[in-house]
């Protein structure tokens, strides 16, 4: 009789089990390495395409000077394909997620990335005070750009050498001229800083404070979306309730009374998640010291004239005067007025202003 040699079923099962265990142990590491290499190539490619364009601009003497990020992008788009462009007030339209997870575990609202300050660019780094610009490149990469208005002070004859990364060319002609943050994960989650959200010539991301006063951190100023009377007073509110106490929703925000159907002040309160997260009139008085020569001290409801504006509003995420900012203080208990402070080129005033004022800005405590 012939004798057949081979593996028994038990031996095959044991072998397959061993292979399975090894695969479980090894595959995650292999996949991580593959993903890391893919991400590294995405990062390198995004930097290469952008800096290839800016290097060409530099060779033509067009890297600067520009008065703003917006003006820089006007020229950049002649040499760099841009599929979409967003101003500082609409950055979210050029970014796939509302927030970015920071290294400290907190979340950063991408809509607040309005100037170089939010990319942690300081005066030592240059003048990154103009409004940022969001773009989506032709290959779908979201970027937020911040231009250094002191770029023209750099040595125009300086040569930015081409180096290699993973055997491929890379340049950094934008160093000292443009700070940026870009994203390589598309609509994927999580959107994490230094993993799939990359700082480029920037010092970081997530300095939420556009204005810091007495330990309070205020984010960038914004134009409020008005609330209707029904939204303010509660879902079931009717016009007959104009003379009655406001609903529970308004109470939860700290609003004592609702009245108007286009209530911009209430809209600011809603966005700040309550009047306790809005500036007091005393806070607004202290903002005066940041914007005028001599750092004048102004009382909560004091009007001061014959001041000299110091041209620093953009450093704090504010427009150039004339502008006004809502406080969290109601002027009356009828729902008609709230306090705001107006900032002009030569002075500042406190007002009890109609809550339908669409021009006044909101300001929220963010940390």
Secondary structure, 3 states (H helix, E strand, C coil): CCCCCCCCHHHHHHHHHHHHHHHHHHHHHHHHHHHHHHHHHHHHHHHHHHHHHHHHHHHCCCCCCCCCHHHHHHHHCCCCCEEEEECHHHHHHHCCCCEEECCCCCEEEHHHCCCHHHHCCCHHHCCCCCCCEEEEECCCCEEEEEECCCHHHCCCCCCCCCEEECCEEECCCCCCCEEEEEECCCCCCCCEECCCEEEECCCCCCCCCCEEECCEEECCCEECCCECHHHHHCCCCCHHHHHCCCCHHHHHHCCCCCCCCCEHHHHHHHHCCCHHHECCHHHHHHHHHHHECCCCCCCCCCCECCCCECCCHHHHCCCCCCEEEEEEEECCCCCCEEEEEEECCCCEEEEEEECCCCCCEECEECC
